[in-house]
Amino acid sequence: MGVSNHTVLLVCRHVSAGDALRDTQAAYMGIFEMKQGKHGGFIDYVYTDVESDTTVVLDPINLTLKSISKSTIASAGYSYEFYNSDRASAGAFLGARYWKVDTYLEFGGGLGLLAGRNIRNTESWVDPMIGINGTSAIGGSNFFVTGILAAGGFGVGSDHFYDASLHVGYQWSKLFGTTLGYRLFDVKYEDGSFLYDVRQQGWLLGISFAF
């Protein structure tokens, strides 16, 4: 992470699944899709608020760090369904993804340059995006599997990003379904002294409505 005076600070942490869940203050995700025939459009929104406290340097220096990172990811685009049968479908899409990252670092204790220092930084950018998606029923049951794979950036905004998810669901009726899945995305963005090189992943529990 870079700051305005071109000082670069890198803090590396290995976070367990339990710590990640505890540090997450809020997380929201929603996908809205509309389709007519083979053509359609979509909106995808993700928001996360993660706060953590850690000791960077142990006693006797005892330098501590409180970090708050709030990220907003909003995507929109056009989709085209190139395959459709009674039990499966597949399509491709292209669009744009907007990123906004708000970061706050508060240092406590310690000695020297970082002692008692607070750092705030906000960055935003837009990436082009392409991808594929697909859905298939499992046998003759109401269970189904769906997946999405997207990539973008290409040096326009970020250097690159990729986004992959896989879900297993159950269709209770034509209008209502539930899903359990896993989503992973990785992005690398650099602008001057600011470096945002992040991978986020985790389980998702969701519901779907069709109108």
N, C-alpha and C positions, 0 to 999 in steps of 0.2 A: 504494500500500500504506500502510495506517495503522498506527501504533503506539500503545501504551496511553496515552501522555501527550498524545494528540491531535496530535502532529506528523505531518504527511503527507509522505511521500517518494515521488517519482515518478522512476523511472529508465527512460529509453526507449532501446531497443536495436533495431537492425536486424540480424537473424541470418540468415546464409546457410544453405542446405541442408546444406552440409558442416559448418558450425559447430554446427548443431542436432544432427546425428548424432554429432559428437564430444562434445558436452556431455551427451548422454543416457546416464546410467549404467545405467538399467534401464527397460524398458517391456514391459508384459504386457496382453493383452486376451483375453477368453474369452466366448463366448456359448453358453448352454445353452437349448434350446427343446424343449418337449414339447407334443404335440398329439393330441387324440382327436376325430375328426370335424372339425367346423368350429371347435371351441373349443381353446384352448391357453394356455400360459403361457411366460414366458421370464425368464432372468437374464442380465444383461450386466455385465461387470466390466472396468474399465480402471485400470491403475496406471502412473504415470510418475515417474521420479526424474531431475531435470535439475540439473546443477551447472555453473556458469560463472564465469570470472574475466574482469574487464574493467577498464579504466582510465576512471574517470569524469571526472577532471580531469587534464590533462597537466602536465608539469614547468612551473614549479618546485614547484607544490603536490603533484602526483603522488598524487592520491586514487584508490585502487583499491577494487574491490568484488568480493567472492566471494559468490555467491548460490546457495542450495540450495532447490529447490522440489520437494516431493513431493506428488503429488495422487492421490487415490483416488476413483473414480466407480463407483458400484454401482447398477444399475437392475433393477427387477423389475415384472412386470405381467401383464395378461390380454390375449390376442389372439383375434381372430375372423376367420376366412377367409371373405370374402364372394364370392370368385370362384375357380373351379378348373376347369381343363380338363386334357387329357392333357399339354399342353406348357407351361402357364403357371398361375400362381396369384397372388392378391392378397389382402391383409388389412389390418385396422386394429388398433391396440392402444392401451391406456391403462395407466398405472402410476405409479410414483414413482421418482425418482432422488436418491440420496444423494451428496453431495459432501463431501470433506475435503481441506483444503489446509494443508500444513505448510511454513512459509517461514523460512529463516535467512539473515540478511545480516551479513557481516563486512567492515567497512571497515578499510583499511590506509593508512598514510601520511597525507597531507593535513594540514589545519589546522582548528581550531575545533571546532564541535559534533560533526561526524561522525568526527573523527580517532580511530581505535581503537575505534569503537563497534560493538557486536554487537546485533542485533535479532532476536528470535524471535516468531513469531505462528502460531497455529493457529485455523482457522475451519472450521465444518461447518454444513451446512444440508440440507434436503430440499425437492425440487421436485415438483409434479405434472407429468405428461408424457402427451402424446398423439402418435400418429404413424400412418404407413402403411408397408407393405412389399410387395414383389412379386418374383417370380422367373419367368423365361421361358427356355425352351430356345432356342438359336440354330439355326434351320433344323431339319434332321433329325439333327444331330450330337449328341455328348455335351457340347458346350460350352453354357454357360448364362450368363445375366446376372442379377444380383440387386441390389436397391437398398432402402435404408431412409431415411426422412425423419421426423424427430421434432422436436417443439418443446415447451417447457414453461417453468416458472417462474411467469409471469403475476403477478409481484409477491408470490407466497406465500413463496418462499424467495429466489431470485434475481429480478432484474428480468425477465430473459428468458434463454432459451438455445435454440439450435437445433443439430441433429446430423444430418448427411447422409453417406451412404456409398454407393458404387457398386462392384460387384465383377464380374469376369469369371472363370468357373471351368470346370473340366473334371471330369465325373463318371466316375471310373474304373470304378466298380461301383455297385450299389445302396447299398452301405454306406460308400463312401469317395470323397471328392472333394478337389480343391485349388482355391484361389482366389487371385487377385491383384486388389487393389482400392485405393481411396483413401477416406479418412475425414476429415471436417472437422467440428469443433464449436466453437461460439462461446458464451460465457457472460458475463453481467454481473451481479455481486452486490455490494451495498453494505450495510454495517452499521456505522453510526456513522462512525468515521474509517477503517474498512477498506474498500478498493475492490479488487475482483478482476474485471478486465475483460480476458479472455484469449481468444485464438483459437489452436487447435491443429489441425494438419493434417499428413497424411503418407500414405505408401504402406503397404499391409498385404499380407503374404503369409501365407496360412492353409491349414489343412486342416479337413475336416469329416467327421464320422462320423454315421451313422444307425443306430439300433438298433430 
